[in-house]
Amino acid sequence: MKKTIILTFAVFLAGLFLASCDKIEEGDYLKDNAPAPGPADTTGQKTLIRKVLILDFTGHKCGNCPKGHKVINALEGKYGEAVVPIAVHCTYYGNTNPNASPHSTDTSFNYDFRCEEGIFLGGGDADGGYMDLDAVPAGLINTFDPALINSSPNGWATDFAKYYSTYPEFSFNVNASFADSTITTDIKMTSEVVVSRKLSLVTYVIEDGIVGWQLDYESTPQEIGNYIHNHVLRTSFNGAFGEEVKTDNSQMSAGDMIEKNYTKKINPDWNIANCKVVAFVYDSDTKEVLQAEMVNISE
């Protein structure tokens, strides 16, 4: 079994964004958009990165939510593919009722970014959903545990560093294709160390580049009509919490593989060219996300 390797830059990341999510110190990030080289896998032929899932609970009528978007953009800019973000539009701040906010007009905030899975996880107009959210923004970094919700985007980078600096227990090979209004995805999940966990696999579709309204308290004017919404959760292949793919604590050896295949009809409103498939595996008992992957969809 490989030992966990703590990368030395984790110390520097601990203080990231504590002062302001808008001020980014260059020295706190890796440069050239490339994650630090990870250790070789079990074959010694490639490097592995523990990619980090960020669930960003957000809403287009939440004036503080762009702070979270900026944090994610900064992390993506410096860590590239190691960041796997999902924007979960939910709560009262995600609704489309123009009379529900003093900042709305009759023609603004009328596009619904929400989906069934997002409302289940983050709540709708009158409830907080599984996560029992009172407000957004709220972030979950590499976990499905509601107790670990972080409502301050300034702390998300520190949470990110805690996971990114450790050796991945799993690697993913994910392929996604589109034909006849259907996305097909094939997933191979390989154990890179000896693992004794119950495991659940989640597979989502997200979309980038959706232009719509967003309230931003730090902008003038505060109501932005051409805001670009990225990482928007659209649907799941196997439910909000996915499916359990290993139901006991029996041992998996390094090199053992779990394979799954899914298909999903898409909504014609989505731009498939901007859509991606996100797959991640988590410990069914502790809810910790152990590895994630995000891939483009080929046509």
N, C-alpha and C positions, 0 to 999 in steps of 0.2 A: 504493500500500500504506500502511495506517495504521501509524504508529509506536507502539511499545509505550509505554504510559503508566504510570509508577510513581506510585501514590497515596501521598500524604505520610504517611498513618497507618501504612504498613507498618513504619516505624521503631519505632513504639510496640508493634506486635505482636511484634516480635522477642524481647522479654523475657517474653512472656505465659506463665504457668504455670511459670516456671523455679523458683519457690520452692515451690509446692504446687498440685496440681490441685484442691484443695478451696477454696483462697482465690482469689477472682476479683476483680481490681481493676477497678472500673467504668470507669476512664479508658482501659483498654486495649481497650475494645470500642466499636463503633458503637452508638448508642442507638436505641430505638424499633423494634428488630427488622428494620431495613431496611438492605440493603447500600448502600454509597456509590454515587451515580450513576456509571454508566460512560459512556464516550464514545458518541456516536451511531454507528449502524451505517452500512452503505454507502449507504442511502437517506436518512439523516439523520432518520428518523422514530421511532426508539426508542433506548433505552439498552441496552447489553449488559453482562453480568456474566460473568466467567470463574468458573463454578461449580467447586467443588473436591470431588473424590471422596476419601472416607476409607474405606479397607478396615480394619475393626477386627477382627483375629483374636482370638477370645475363647472362653470356655467357662464353663458354669454352675458348674463345680466349681473355678474359678480365683478365689481370694480377692482377688487384686489387680486383676482385670479391671474391677470397677465404677469404678476410677479412670479408665479409658479412657472408660467410658460417661459419667461426669461431665464430662470434657473435651468430648466431642461434644455433650452437652446444652447446655453453656455456649456453644459456638460456634453451635449452632442458635438459641439464644435471642437472640443478638446479630446474627447474619448471615443468619438466615432461610433463604431458598431458595438461597443461595449454597453452603450445606453439603449435600453429597450423601453420607450415611453408609450403609455396609453392614456389618452385624455377621456375620462369618463364624465360626460355631461349629465348632470343630475340635479336634484333638489329643486326648491322653489326658484333658484337662480338660473335654472336651465329651462324653465317653462317659456311658452311663446305668447302668453297673455300680455298684450301691450299695455293694459291698464294696471298691471301688477307692480310696476316700478315707476317712480316719478321721472326716471331718466328715459322712459320709452315714449315713442310716438306711435301713431296709427300704422306706420309703414315700417317700423324698425323691429328687430328681434323677433321676426316672424318665421324664421327657419328653425326647425326642430332638430337639434343635434343629438337628442336623446335616443336610446334604444332600450329594448326590454331588459337586457342584461345590466345596462348601466343604471336604470331605475331600480332594479332589484338590489344591486350592490350599494348604490349611493343614495337611494331614496327619490321620491317624487315631490309633489307640491306640499303634501301634508305629513310625510313621514321621512325618517332618516335611512330607511332601507337596512340591509344587513349590517352596514358599517355604523349605523346609528349616528349619522352626521347631523350636527346642528347647523353647520355653515360650511362654505367652501371659500378659499382653496383648502384642500386637505390632501396629504400625500401618504402613500404606502410604498415603502421601498423594500422590494424583495420579500414581501410577506402578504398573506391574506388575513392576518390577525388584526381585528379592529382595535385592540388595545394599543397597537403600535402606530396608530394614526398620528401624523405630524402635521399640525395646522400651520406651521411656519415654514414657508419655502426656503427661508434662510438656512434651515437645518437639513435640507434634503441632500446637499452635497456631502455633509458629514456622514449621513446614513449610507449614502452611495459608497463612500470610501471603505466603510466597514466590511462590505461584501466583496467589492471589486478586488481587494487586496488578498483574497483567499483563493486557493486552488479549486477549480471546478470539479464537482463529483461526476458530472455528466457532460457530454457533448451532443450536439444536435446536427443532423443532416436533414434539412427541410426543403422540399421542392413543392412549388405551387404553380398551377397553370389555370388558364381560363378558356372556356369554349362553351358555346350554346348557353350563355347566361349562367354558367355554373363554374364555381371555383373548385378545383380538386387539389388536395394537398396530401403529400406522402411524407411521413415523419419517421425518422430512425433516431432513436435515443440510446446512446451508448454509455455504459458505466465506465468511468476512467479510473476508479478506485474500488475497493471493496465497500459495498453499501448494504446496510441492513435497515431499511425503512419501508413504510407503506408510502406509495407514490400515487399522485394524481397528475394528470396531464390536461392542460387547458390550451385550446386553440381558438384564437380570435381573428377577426378581420378589422383592420383600421384603415382610415383614409386621411391623406394629407391634402393640403392646398384647397380647402373649402373656404370660399370668400363669403363673409357674412358679418353681422353686427357683433360688436363686443364693447362692453363698458369697461373703461380703464380710467381709474381715478388719477393716474399720473400723466394722462394725455390731455391735450387741449386741441379740439373739444374732447370731452370725456366719452361721448358716443361715437365710436368708430364704425363707419359703414362698410369699409373694405378691409377689415381685419382678416388675416389669413389663419385659419384654424387647422392645426396639424394633429396627427396621431389620434384622430377621433374614432372612438370605439363604435363600430357599425353592427357587429353581430358576433356570435360564437358558433363554432361547429359542434360543440359538445356541452353546451350549458355554461352558465356564469362561473361555476366552480369546476368545469371540466368533468372528467371521469376518472375513477380510481383504476389505475393500470397495474398496480401491484398491491394486493390486499392484505399482506402479512409482512412480518419483519424478517423473513428468510433472507439469506445472504445472496447478493449479486456479486459476481466476480468482475474484476476489471476486464472489459471487452464484451460483457454480456449486453444484449441489445433488446429493446422493446420497439416494435413497429406498429404504426397506426396509419389508417387512410380515412380521409373525410371528404365529403362533397357538400356544397352549399349553393343554392340559387341566390343570386344577388338582386338587390333592389335596383331598378333601372335608373334611379336618381343618383347612384354612385358612379364616380369616374373610375373605372377599373384600372386605368393607367396610373392613378394615384393611390391605389389600394395596396396593402401589404398583409401578409399572414404573420401573426405572432404566435409562437408556441412556447410554453414554459411548463416546467415540472416543479411540483412542490411537495413537501413532506405532508402527508395527509393528517398527521397528528400535530405537528408543531406549526404548520402553515407556512414554514419558511420556503421561499422560492430558491431552488437549487441551481437552475440554469434556465436561460431564455434564449430565444432566437427570433429574428425578424427578417423576412425575405420578401423580395418583390415577386409579383405574379406575372408569369410569362403568358403571352397571348399567341 
